[in-house]
Amino acid sequence: TEAEEVRTFLRQCQIRAEAAESGGVDAGVAAAAGDDQQNPDSGSAERLRVCPLSWIPDDMGWCVDVPKAVLRKHPTFKPLHQFLIKHTAQGTITRQEEVSMLPVVALGIAAGHRCLDMCAAPGSKTAQMCAALGAANFAKFGRGLEDHCSEEVKKCRSVLRGRVDYSSDEGLVVANDMDNDRIGMLVHQVGRLRSLFPLALFTYHDARFFPSVRTPDGTELRYDRILCDVMCSSDGTLR
C-alpha cells in the first residue's frame, strides 16, 4: 500500500541520517546549508533527525528535522526532499509541525464520529481529522464496510477501491472558516486526500455564531468532537 511504501522509505532515510551523523557529515551539511560558521552548541543529532513519532501509532507520524537547504542540496537527503514533494502532491502525506498535530491526537476521533473544525483554514488539522476518522472506520468496520454498503455503492466499489463507502455510519468532518482568502487553501489541502475527501463538508461562517445543522429528517446534528484552533494573536509561540 501507499502507506507502507512511505513508511519503508522513511525507515531507509532514518538509517541514512543515523549513518550521516556517525560518519561525520557535518562539514557537508554546513556547506549545503550555506552555514560557514556552525553553532558549536548545536549537535548534528538534533539537526539531522528522521524518526517515527512515538506518540503516533503504527509509524503513521514521522519527524523530519533536517534544514531545508540540506534537504534540497545534500546528496544524502535530496531523495527525501523529492519524495516528500511527490507524496505531498499525491495526498499520501501531510506536512505539519509536531505541535500542530497534538490537538487532533488529543481528540481521540473514533469510528463514525461527527466532527467540527471551527477555524479550519489552511486545512492541515482538517486533513489530519479526516485521516483519523478514515483509519478508525477502517479499523472498526473493515475494508469497504460490506455490511453497510448500499446497492449503489456496491456497483461502484471497484472505483472506490474498497476503502470508503461514504455511508452515514462513516461520520464526517465539517470544516468551517470565515476567511474567504484562505478557504480555497482549505479545500485544496483536504482535496489532496482523494478517497477521504467526501468525508469533509465545507462551510463559511463566523464560528462565534455557527448555525445549527439539521439532517433531512429534521434531527439536529450533534458533534462528537469539536476542534477550535483560533487565529494566532502573533504575540509569540510556545513549542
N, C-alpha and C positions, 0 to 999 in steps of 0.2 A: 504494500500500500504506500501512498504518498507519505503518510506519517512515519512509517518505518524507514523509508528512504531518507527522510530528513534526519531522523534520529541516528541512523547509521553514519551519514556523512558528518554530522556534528561530533559523534564519538571519534571519528578519524581526525577531525580538526582538534579535538581535545588532546589527542595523543601528540599531534604535531606541535601544539602550543607548549605542552609539557617538555617535549624534546627541545624546542627552541629555547625555552627558559634554561634548561640544564646545559644546553650546548653553547651558551654564551652568545645569543643572537642580539644582545643589546646594542652593539655598535651598528648593526644593520638596521635595527628598528629605529634608532635615533636618526640615521641618515634618511630613512624612508619618511620619517615624520618631520624632517627638516629641523630637528632639535639639536643644535650644535652644543648646547650646554644642558646636559641632562641634570635633572634634580637628583642629587645623590641620595636623597631620602626616599625617593620613590622606587620601590623594588619592582623587578620585572614580573613577579608573581601577581602583583595587583594589576599591572598594565596589560599582561598577556594572559587573559583568563577566558577559557572556553570550557564551560562545565554545566551540567544539569542543575536546576534549582531544586534543592532538597524538599521544599515545601509544595512542589507541584508533582502530582503522582504520575507514574509511568513515563518519566522523562519527557513530558509534554511542554516543559518550560526550560529554556536554556539561557545562560548568561554568556554574552559575547562581549567581554571587556577588553577591547583592542582599539587603539586610536584609529580614527578614520583614515588618516594618511597611511598608516601601516596596512590597513585592510586593502587600500586601493593600490599600493605600490610594492609592498614587500612580497617576494615570491612565495613565502611560506603561507601567507594569509590571503593573497589575491584570489585564489579559487573560492575561498569562503565568501569574499565580497560578491563575486559573481553569482554564487549560489544563493545568497540572501536576496539579491536583486531579482533573480528569476522566480524564486518561490514567494516573495512578497507580491509580485505582479500576478502570480497564479492564485493567490489566496491561500496557499498552503501554510504560510506563517504570517504572524502579525508582529511587528517590531514595536516594543514598548520598553520603557524603563521599569525596573523591578518594582519600584514604589507604586507605579500606576497599576500594576497587576494585583496588588494586595486587596483592594476593596471587593473586586469580583470574587476572589478566592474566599474572602470572609463571608460573602453572601450565602455560599453553600447551595447553589442552584441545583434543584433536583428535577427528575423527570416530570414533564407535564406542567412545570411551573409557569405561571403568567408573571412576567417581569416588566418593570417600567424603569427606563433610564431617563431621568427627568431633564438632565443637561448633557445631551449625548455627544454633540459635535466635539472633536472631529471624528470620533467613532471607534477608537481603539478598544475602549472598555465595552462598547456595544458589541463589537465583533467577538470579544472575549466571552461575553454573556451568551451570545448565540452558540459559540463553540462549546461552552459548558453545558448549555441546555441540550444541544445535539448529542454530546457524549453521554449525558445522563439518560436521555431517551434510548440511546442505543444499548446502554448497559442494562436497562430495566426491561425493555421490550424486545430487543434483538433486531437483527437486520430486517428492515422493511416493515416492521410491525404487522406481520402477516395476519394476526388475529383481528386487527383493527382496520385493515385496508378495505376501501370501498371498491366496487366493481370498476369504477372509472380509473382508480389508481392502479389496480391490477393490470389494466390494459396498457398502461404506460410505464410499468415497472422497469422494463429494460432501459428506458430513457432515464429514469430516476436512479438507476444502478443500485436499487435496493437499499438506499441509505436512509431516506426520509420519505414518509408518505404524506406529510402535511395534514394529518387529521387533527381534530380538535383535541385529542389526547396528547399531542406533542407540545402544547403550550405555545407561548410566543414571547417576543421581546418588543415592547413598544419603545421606540427611540424618539425622544422629543427634544427639540431645540427651538429657540426663538431668534437665532441669528441667521438671517437669510443668506449672508455671505458664506457661512460655514456649513449650512445644511447640505450643500452639494457634496462637500468632502465627506460628510457623514454617510450619505447614500453610497458614494463610491467605495468608501472603506468597507462597509458591510457587504456591498455587492461583489467584492472580490471572493467572498466565501462560497459563491456559486450555489451548491446544494443546500446550504443553510440560509441563504438569502430570504426564502419565503417564510422563515420563522420570524422575520422582522417586520414591524409596522411603523411607518414614519409619520410623525405629527409635528405641527408647527404652532406652538402655544407658549405663552408665558407660564413657566412651571408653577409660579405662585398661585395661578388661577386655573390649574389644569382641570378640564371638564370631566364630568362623569361619563363613562362609556358604557353603552348597553349593547347586549347581544341581540340578534334578530328576534328572540322570544321575549325581549324586554327586561331580561335579568341584568342587573348592574355588574360590570366586570370588576372583580376584586383581585388585587395583585398579591402574589405570594412573596415577591421580592421587589424592593424599590431601591434604586441607586440614585443618589443626588450628589453629584460631584460638581459643586457650584464653581463659577468662574473664579480664577485666581485674583487676589487683590493686588498682586505684584509687589507686596511688601517684603517678600523673601520666601525661600523654600527650605524645607527640612527634609533631609534624606538620611 
